[in-house]
C-alpha cells in the first residue's frame, strides 16, 4: 500500500519540466484516441486496397511472391519489434497510449 500511495502522491504533486505529471500522462492517451480513430477509418480503405491488390496479382499485372514478402519482413521486422518494445518500455505512457488506442478504435 505504501508504493501505491507514493505513486498517487507523485501524480498529484510535483512537476515534470514545469508541467504537472497528469498532463504528461494524458497526452499519450489523447494521441492514442486519435490514432485509434484514424486506424479504424483507414482500415476500411486498407481492406479495399488489399482486395484490389489480390485481384491485380491474380490477373498477373503485379508480381507478389512469397520471397518478396519474406524480404520485406526481414527488412522491416526488427524495426517493428524495436518500436513496439520502445512503446511498451515506457509503461505508464505506453499504457495510456494503448488504452486510448482501444477506446478510439471502438468509438469510431
N, CA and C atoms as an extended XYZ file, in Angstrom:
324
Properties=species:S:1:pos:R:3:atomname:S:1:resname:S:1:resid:I:1 pbc="F F F"
N         0.819       -1.185        0.000 N   UNK     1
C         0.000        0.000        0.000 CA  UNK     1
C         0.871        1.259        0.000 C   UNK     1
N         2.084        1.157        0.529 N   UNK     2
C         2.977        2.304        0.571 CA  UNK     2
C         3.420        2.740       -0.812 C   UNK     2
N         3.679        1.768       -1.697 N   UNK     3
C         4.108        2.106       -3.056 CA  UNK     3
C         2.980        2.786       -3.821 C   UNK     3
N         1.750        2.332       -3.617 N   UNK     4
C         0.608        2.933       -4.290 CA  UNK     4
C         0.403        4.375       -3.830 C   UNK     4
N         0.563        4.610       -2.526 N   UNK     5
C         0.461        5.984       -2.026 CA  UNK     5
C         1.558        6.867       -2.595 C   UNK     5
N         2.733        6.309       -2.774 N   UNK     6
C         3.837        7.079       -3.343 CA  UNK     6
C         3.563        7.467       -4.792 C   UNK     6
N         2.990        6.536       -5.567 N   UNK     7
C         2.636        6.834       -6.963 CA  UNK     7
C         1.566        7.913       -7.021 C   UNK     7
N         0.534        7.805       -6.187 N   UNK     8
C        -0.525        8.813       -6.190 CA  UNK     8
C        -0.005       10.176       -5.741 C   UNK     8
N         0.916       10.184       -4.772 N   UNK     9
C         1.468       11.474       -4.337 CA  UNK     9
C         2.326       12.089       -5.435 C   UNK     9
N         3.015       11.262       -6.234 N   UNK    10
C         3.803       11.783       -7.352 CA  UNK    10
C         2.899       12.389       -8.419 C   UNK    10
N         1.774       11.715       -8.692 N   UNK    11
C         0.861       12.201       -9.737 CA  UNK    11
C         0.195       13.503       -9.320 C   UNK    11
N        -0.150       13.617       -8.051 N   UNK    12
C        -0.894       14.803       -7.610 CA  UNK    12
C        -0.014       15.969       -7.209 C   UNK    12
N         1.284       15.741       -7.008 N   UNK    13
C         2.166       16.841       -6.625 CA  UNK    13
C         3.434       16.799       -7.467 C   UNK    13
N         4.177       17.870       -7.430 N   UNK    14
C         5.425       17.913       -8.177 CA  UNK    14
C         5.204       18.366       -9.612 C   UNK    14
N         6.303       18.319      -10.388 N   UNK    15
C         6.199       18.723      -11.783 CA  UNK    15
C         7.283       18.047      -12.591 C   UNK    15
N         7.017       17.883      -13.865 N   UNK    16
C         7.980       17.335      -14.820 CA  UNK    16
C         8.157       18.410      -15.882 C   UNK    16
N         9.330       18.991      -15.941 N   UNK    17
C         9.636       20.070      -16.891 CA  UNK    17
C         8.643       21.215      -16.757 C   UNK    17
N         8.223       21.493      -15.533 N   UNK    18
C         7.315       22.602      -15.288 CA  UNK    18
C         5.848       22.270      -15.488 C   UNK    18
N         5.528       21.049      -15.896 N   UNK    19
C         4.139       20.635      -16.103 CA  UNK    19
C         3.737       19.629      -15.032 C   UNK    19
N         2.473       19.633      -14.633 N   UNK    20
C         2.028       18.608      -13.682 CA  UNK    20
C         2.122       17.215      -14.316 C   UNK    20
N         2.397       16.184      -13.531 N   UNK    21
C         2.535       14.836      -14.097 CA  UNK    21
C         1.300       14.332      -14.823 C   UNK    21
N         0.100       14.732      -14.370 N   UNK    22
C        -1.102       14.235      -15.036 CA  UNK    22
C        -1.199       14.762      -16.463 C   UNK    22
N        -0.623       15.936      -16.733 N   UNK    23
C        -0.610       16.458      -18.108 CA  UNK    23
C         0.285       15.580      -18.979 C   UNK    23
N         1.441       15.208      -18.441 N   UNK    24
C         2.360       14.346      -19.183 CA  UNK    24
C         1.729       12.981      -19.438 C   UNK    24
N         0.909       12.497      -18.507 N   UNK    25
C         0.301       11.176      -18.647 CA  UNK    25
C        -0.912       11.190      -19.576 C   UNK    25
N        -1.590       12.319      -19.710 N   UNK    26
C        -2.806       12.353      -20.527 CA  UNK    26
C        -2.505       12.594      -22.010 C   UNK    26
N        -1.349       13.159      -22.324 N   UNK    27
C        -1.001       13.426      -23.723 CA  UNK    27
C        -0.956       12.134      -24.548 C   UNK    27
N        -0.276       11.061      -24.095 N   UNK    28
C        -0.292        9.821      -24.882 CA  UNK    28
C        -1.688        9.206      -24.988 C   UNK    28
N        -2.515        9.405      -23.956 N   UNK    29
C        -3.884        8.893      -24.003 CA  UNK    29
C        -4.666        9.573      -25.126 C   UNK    29
N        -4.554       10.877      -25.230 N   UNK    30
C        -5.260       11.621      -26.281 CA  UNK    30
C        -4.709       11.250      -27.652 C   UNK    30
N        -3.394       11.113      -27.759 N   UNK    31
C        -2.794       10.701      -29.028 CA  UNK    31
C        -3.279        9.297      -29.397 C   UNK    31
N        -3.397        8.414      -28.399 N   UNK    32
C        -3.906        7.065      -28.645 CA  UNK    32
C        -5.340        7.077      -29.153 C   UNK    32
N        -6.175        7.935      -28.591 N   UNK    33
C        -7.560        8.035      -29.066 CA  UNK    33
C        -7.586        8.494      -30.522 C   UNK    33
N        -6.786        9.477      -30.863 N   UNK    34
C        -6.748        9.976      -32.241 CA  UNK    34
C        -6.239        8.899      -33.194 C   UNK    34
N        -5.155        8.216      -32.813 N   UNK    35
C        -4.596        7.168      -33.675 CA  UNK    35
C        -5.575        6.004      -33.820 C   UNK    35
N        -6.256        5.620      -32.740 N   UNK    36
C        -7.243        4.547      -32.819 CA  UNK    36
C        -8.403        4.895      -33.737 C   UNK    36
N        -8.871        6.125      -33.644 N   UNK    37
C        -9.961        6.584      -34.508 CA  UNK    37
C        -9.545        6.549      -35.975 C   UNK    37
N        -8.346        7.085      -36.253 N   UNK    38
C        -7.864        7.108      -37.637 CA  UNK    38
C        -7.554        5.708      -38.151 C   UNK    38
N        -7.074        4.833      -37.276 N   UNK    39
C        -6.796        3.452      -37.679 CA  UNK    39
C        -8.069        2.754      -38.127 C   UNK    39
N        -9.132        2.956      -37.389 N   UNK    40
C       -10.408        2.330      -37.757 CA  UNK    40
C       -10.895        2.849      -39.107 C   UNK    40
N       -10.749        4.138      -39.332 N   UNK    41
C       -11.193        4.720      -40.605 CA  UNK    41
C       -10.306        4.248      -41.763 C   UNK    41
N        -9.000        4.203      -41.543 N   UNK    42
C        -8.076        3.808      -42.603 CA  UNK    42
C        -8.142        2.310      -42.863 C   UNK    42
N        -8.545        1.541      -41.858 N   UNK    43
C        -8.641        0.092      -42.023 CA  UNK    43
C        -9.647       -0.277      -43.113 C   UNK    43
N       -10.706        0.476      -43.222 N   UNK    44
C       -11.690        0.221      -44.286 CA  UNK    44
C       -11.049        0.411      -45.658 C   UNK    44
N       -10.269        1.457      -45.800 N   UNK    45
C        -9.583        1.705      -47.072 CA  UNK    45
C        -8.540        0.629      -47.330 C   UNK    45
N        -7.848        0.185      -46.289 N   UNK    46
C        -6.816       -0.844      -46.438 CA  UNK    46
C        -7.415       -2.178      -46.871 C   UNK    46
N        -8.593       -2.512      -46.378 N   UNK    47
C        -9.249       -3.757      -46.791 CA  UNK    47
C        -9.600       -3.700      -48.271 C   UNK    47
N       -10.123       -2.589      -48.721 N   UNK    48
C       -10.451       -2.433      -50.138 CA  UNK    48
C        -9.183       -2.496      -50.986 C   UNK    48
N        -8.115       -1.843      -50.522 N   UNK    49
C        -6.847       -1.874      -51.265 CA  UNK    49
C        -6.269       -3.287      -51.317 C   UNK    49
N        -6.417       -4.051      -50.250 N   UNK    50
C        -5.922       -5.433      -50.238 CA  UNK    50
C        -6.701       -6.299      -51.222 C   UNK    50
N        -7.998       -6.091      -51.302 N   UNK    51
C        -8.817       -6.856      -52.253 CA  UNK    51
C        -8.407       -6.515      -53.687 C   UNK    51
N        -8.198       -5.231      -53.960 N   UNK    52
C        -7.755       -4.815      -55.294 CA  UNK    52
C        -6.384       -5.406      -55.600 C   UNK    52
N        -5.479       -5.415      -54.630 N   UNK    53
C        -4.144       -5.978      -54.818 CA  UNK    53
C        -4.210       -7.474      -55.112 C   UNK    53
N        -5.073       -8.188      -54.426 N   UNK    54
C        -5.227       -9.632      -54.676 CA  UNK    54
C        -5.724       -9.874      -56.092 C   UNK    54
N        -6.692       -9.088      -56.537 N   UNK    55
C        -7.224       -9.243      -57.891 CA  UNK    55
C        -6.154       -8.921      -58.929 C   UNK    55
N        -5.402       -7.846      -58.711 N   UNK    56
C        -4.352       -7.456      -59.655 CA  UNK    56
C        -3.260       -8.523      -59.710 C   UNK    56
N        -2.890       -9.087      -58.554 N   UNK    57
C        -1.881      -10.157      -58.531 CA  UNK    57
C        -2.405      -11.411      -59.212 C   UNK    57
N        -3.673      -11.711      -59.025 N   UNK    58
C        -4.266      -12.891      -59.646 CA  UNK    58
C        -4.263      -12.764      -61.167 C   UNK    58
N        -4.523      -11.564      -61.668 N   UNK    59
C        -4.543      -11.340      -63.111 CA  UNK    59
C        -3.140      -11.243      -63.700 C   UNK    59
N        -2.132      -11.174      -62.867 N   UNK    60
C        -0.750      -11.158      -63.334 CA  UNK    60
C        -0.223       -9.781      -63.690 C   UNK    60
N        -0.931       -8.743      -63.309 N   UNK    61
C        -0.482       -7.391      -63.620 CA  UNK    61
C         0.595       -6.903      -62.646 C   UNK    61
N         0.678       -7.545      -61.505 N   UNK    62
C         1.644       -7.163      -60.475 CA  UNK    62
C         2.161       -8.439      -59.825 C   UNK    62
N         3.468       -8.580      -59.734 N   UNK    63
C         4.048       -9.790      -59.161 CA  UNK    63
C         4.311       -9.642      -57.675 C   UNK    63
N         3.745      -10.528      -56.884 N   UNK    64
C         3.959      -10.532      -55.444 CA  UNK    64
C         4.212      -11.963      -55.024 C   UNK    64
N         5.470      -12.284      -54.790 N   UNK    65
C         5.825      -13.656      -54.461 CA  UNK    65
C         6.101      -13.782      -52.967 C   UNK    65
N         6.070      -15.005      -52.464 N   UNK    66
C         6.406      -15.203      -51.043 CA  UNK    66
C         7.831      -14.745      -50.709 C   UNK    66
N         8.758      -14.858      -51.674 N   UNK    67
C        10.125      -14.390      -51.429 CA  UNK    67
C        10.172      -12.879      -51.217 C   UNK    67
N         9.364      -12.146      -51.968 N   UNK    68
C         9.301      -10.700      -51.797 CA  UNK    68
C         8.742      -10.343      -50.427 C   UNK    68
N         7.713      -11.056      -50.001 N   UNK    69
C         7.138      -10.804      -48.685 CA  UNK    69
C         8.131      -11.142      -47.577 C   UNK    69
N         8.884      -12.234      -47.756 N   UNK    70
C         9.887      -12.622      -46.757 CA  UNK    70
C        10.994      -11.571      -46.675 C   UNK    70
N        11.400      -11.038      -47.817 N   UNK    71
C        12.424       -9.994      -47.825 CA  UNK    71
C        11.936       -8.747      -47.090 C   UNK    71
N        10.686       -8.365      -47.317 N   UNK    72
C        10.124       -7.200      -46.625 CA  UNK    72
C        10.019       -7.453      -45.123 C   UNK    72
N         9.614       -8.664      -44.735 N   UNK    73
C         9.525       -8.995      -43.314 CA  UNK    73
C        10.900       -8.999      -42.657 C   UNK    73
N        11.910       -9.496      -43.366 N   UNK    74
C        13.274       -9.490      -42.827 CA  UNK    74
C        13.813       -8.068      -42.691 C   UNK    74
N        13.444       -7.195      -43.627 N   UNK    75
C        13.949       -5.822      -43.609 CA  UNK    75
C        13.273       -4.981      -42.527 C   UNK    75
N        11.950       -5.109      -42.392 N   UNK    76
C        11.207       -4.222      -41.510 CA  UNK    76
C        10.784       -4.870      -40.199 C   UNK    76
N        10.896       -6.177      -40.061 N   UNK    77
C        10.503       -6.867      -38.833 CA  UNK    77
C        11.233       -6.394      -37.599 C   UNK    77
N        12.575       -6.329      -37.624 N   UNK    78
C        13.298       -5.851      -36.437 CA  UNK    78
C        12.941       -4.409      -36.052 C   UNK    78
N        12.663       -3.572      -37.051 N   UNK    79
C        12.295       -2.189      -36.767 CA  UNK    79
C        10.950       -2.133      -36.034 C   UNK    79
N        10.000       -2.967      -36.456 N   UNK    80
C         8.687       -3.007      -35.804 CA  UNK    80
C         8.838       -3.491      -34.367 C   UNK    80
N         9.647       -4.517      -34.153 N   UNK    81
C         9.875       -5.032      -32.800 CA  UNK    81
C        10.546       -3.961      -31.930 C   UNK    81
N        11.485       -3.231      -32.505 N   UNK    82
C        12.184       -2.176      -31.760 CA  UNK    82
C        11.209       -1.093      -31.297 C   UNK    82
N        10.360       -0.611      -32.191 N   UNK    83
C         9.425        0.445      -31.812 CA  UNK    83
C         8.338       -0.069      -30.877 C   UNK    83
N         7.930       -1.309      -31.033 N   UNK    84
C         6.969       -1.894      -30.097 CA  UNK    84
C         7.548       -1.993      -28.700 C   UNK    84
N         8.800       -2.422      -28.591 N   UNK    85
C         9.461       -2.507      -27.289 CA  UNK    85
C         9.657       -1.121      -26.689 C   UNK    85
N         9.925       -0.133      -27.528 N   UNK    86
C        10.072        1.240      -27.044 CA  UNK    86
C         8.758        1.760      -26.479 C   UNK    86
N         7.647        1.439      -27.139 N   UNK    87
C         6.331        1.874      -26.673 CA  UNK    87
C         5.971        1.209      -25.354 C   UNK    87
N         6.222       -0.088      -25.255 N   UNK    88
C         5.902       -0.814      -24.029 CA  UNK    88
C         6.899       -0.475      -22.926 C   UNK    88
N         8.127       -0.080      -23.293 N   UNK    89
C         9.168        0.215      -22.314 CA  UNK    89
C         8.818        1.362      -21.386 C   UNK    89
N         8.139        2.340      -21.885 N   UNK    90
C         7.705        3.462      -21.059 CA  UNK    90
C         6.278        3.122      -20.637 C   UNK    90
N         6.160        2.276      -19.628 N   UNK    91
C         4.898        1.616      -19.318 CA  UNK    91
C         3.736        2.558      -19.018 C   UNK    91
N         3.842        3.529      -18.120 N   UNK    92
C         2.660        4.367      -17.882 CA  UNK    92
C         2.238        5.132      -19.129 C   UNK    92
N         3.214        5.642      -19.869 N   UNK    93
C         2.892        6.367      -21.098 CA  UNK    93
C         2.375        5.386      -22.145 C   UNK    93
N         3.007        4.206      -22.240 N   UNK    94
C         2.579        3.192      -23.196 CA  UNK    94
C         1.194        2.668      -22.900 C   UNK    94
N         0.891        2.474      -21.616 N   UNK    95
C        -0.452        2.006      -21.255 CA  UNK    95
C        -1.506        3.046      -21.597 C   UNK    95
N        -1.203        4.318      -21.348 N   UNK    96
C        -2.148        5.376      -21.715 CA  UNK    96
C        -2.391        5.403      -23.214 C   UNK    96
N        -1.322        5.215      -23.993 N   UNK    97
C        -1.459        5.192      -25.446 CA  UNK    97
C        -2.284        3.996      -25.894 C   UNK    97
N        -2.010        2.817      -25.328 N   UNK    98
C        -2.719        1.599      -25.727 CA  UNK    98
C        -4.190        1.680      -25.340 C   UNK    98
N        -4.491        2.174      -24.132 N   UNK    99
C        -5.897        2.325      -23.726 CA  UNK    99
C        -6.590        3.342      -24.623 C   UNK    99
N        -5.932        4.449      -24.921 N   UNK   100
C        -6.508        5.439      -25.829 CA  UNK   100
C        -6.714        4.888      -27.222 C   UNK   100
N        -5.786        4.046      -27.684 N   UNK   101
C        -5.908        3.413      -28.988 CA  UNK   101
C        -7.143        2.513      -29.041 C   UNK   101
N        -7.342        1.724      -28.012 N   UNK   102
C        -8.508        0.818      -27.967 CA  UNK   102
C        -9.802        1.625      -27.903 C   UNK   102
N        -9.837        2.649      -27.062 N   UNK   103
C       -11.053        3.466      -26.955 CA  UNK   103
C       -11.330        4.194      -28.273 C   UNK   103
N       -10.314        4.753      -28.890 N   UNK   104
C       -10.503        5.445      -30.166 CA  UNK   104
C       -10.958        4.499      -31.260 C   UNK   104
N       -10.428        3.254      -31.249 N   UNK   105
C       -10.833        2.268      -32.250 CA  UNK   105
C       -12.284        1.873      -32.053 C   UNK   105
N       -12.712        1.724      -30.798 N   UNK   106
C       -14.084        1.304      -30.539 CA  UNK   106
C       -15.101        2.425      -30.728 C   UNK   106
N       -14.698        3.669      -30.525 N   UNK   107
C       -15.639        4.783      -30.623 CA  UNK   107
C       -15.893        5.249      -32.051 C   UNK   107
N       -15.044        4.867      -32.980 N   UNK   108
C       -15.252        5.369      -34.348 CA  UNK   108
C       -16.288        4.549      -35.080 C   UNK   108
